[in-house]
Amino acid sequence: MEKANTIKPNIVTEESEIKKNTIRIIKGSSFAIVISLVLLLIFALLLTYTELSENTMVPVVTTIVGISILVGSMASTRKIKKNGLLNGGLVGLIYTIILYLASSGCLGLGFSLTMYSFVMLAVSIITGMIGGIIGVNLGGK
């Protein structure tokens, strides 16, 4: 009977840990989206009020996405303190899915996958993984 009692708290602890980690990953993705919105607003203002070429849009937007996910995944995995590669990659994946659904559904652009979509997905996941590794290492100190 004593064994059953010792196993049950471990299961409860693991379940609550999974819930906490999931919430942190979602918060990290949300934080990355907020950072992106701010940086994209600044970029839009620069495009409007300066002579900055529209040809800079793709590399600048890709850079903004990368920076946002890097910061968001670092913030979320810093508190998780383990599995930075996986959790950071999930932050990037969730970020991309949310943005893709929002731009496709809400803006009425329809669902289409282009080469740029796959590039953005790869940048998002890889950057998230890098940020996750950095965040875990920063969180341990």
N, C-alpha and C positions, 0 to 999 in steps of 0.2 A: 504494500500500500504506500509505503514511503517513496518508492521509485516513481509511481504515477504522479505524485505531487511534485517531484523534482523535474519531471519531464514537462508537465503542463506549463509552469512558469516560463520555461525556455521557449515553448511554442508561442505563448502570448508575447513574449519579448521580441521574438523574430517577426511576428505579424505587425506589432506596433512599429518596429524598426523599418520594415518595408513601407508602411504607410508614411512614416516621417520622411524617408528617402524619396518616395514618390512625390510628396508635397514639395520637397526641396527642389526636385528636378523640374516640376511645373513652375515653381517660383523663379528658378534660374532661367527658364525659357521665357517667362513673362518679363523678367528684368531685361533680358536680351532684346525683346520686342520694344520695350520702352526706350532703351538706348538707341535702337535703330530708328524709331520714330523721331527722336530728337535730332540725331545726326542727319537723317534724310530731310528734315525740315530746314536745317542749316544749309544743306547742299542745295535744296530747292531755292532758298533765298539767294544763294550765291549764283545759281543759274539765272535767276530772274534779274538781279540787280548788277551783275557784272558781265563781262564779255566772255565768260567761261564757255567753252564749246560744249555742245550737247554730245559730242563724241566721247566725252569723259564719263558719261553716265554709267555704262556697263562696268568699267573697272572701279569707279568710285562706289557704286552700289554693292559690288562684290566685296570690296574692302570694308565697307560699313557693316555688312552682314557678318564678315569674319571677325571684326573687332567686337561687335555686339555679342556674338556667341561665345567668343573667348572670355569676355568679362562675365557673362551670365553663367557659363559652365564653371568658371573659377569660383564664383560666389556660391553656387549650389554645392559643389563637391568639397569646398573648404570645410563645411560643417559635417558632411557625410564621412569624410576621412578615410574612405576606402573605395576601391573599384572606380578610380577616376576615369580610366579609359572608357569603361562601359557607361557610367553615369554622364560623363561629359558628352559622349556620342549621342546619348538619348536626349540631352538638352538641345543639341544641334538638330536632331531629327524632329523633335516636337516643334521646335521653332519653325523649321521649314514647312512642316505639315500645316501648322496654324496659319502661317503667312500665305501658303499656297491656297488653302481653302478660303481664306478671307479675300484674297485678290481674285480668285476665280468665281466664288459665289456671290459675295457682296458687291463686287464691282461689275458683275455681269459679264465678265470676260470669257466665261466658259472654261471647261477643263481641257487643257491641252498640255502635252508634254513635249518640250523642245530640248535641243542639246543644252541650252542655257539652264533649263530646269535641272538636268542631271549634274551640270557643273556646280550649280548652287547647292544641290543636295550633297555632293561630295565635299565641297568647301565647308558646308555647315557641319557635317559629321566629323570630318578631320579636325577642324578648328575646335569643335566641342571636345574631342578626345584630348587634344593638346591642352586646352584650358582645364579639363578635368584632371589631368596629371599634375598640372601646376597647382591647381586648387587643393588637391589632396596633400601635396608636399608643403604648401603654405599653412594648411590647417593643422598639421602635426607639430608645428613649432609654437 
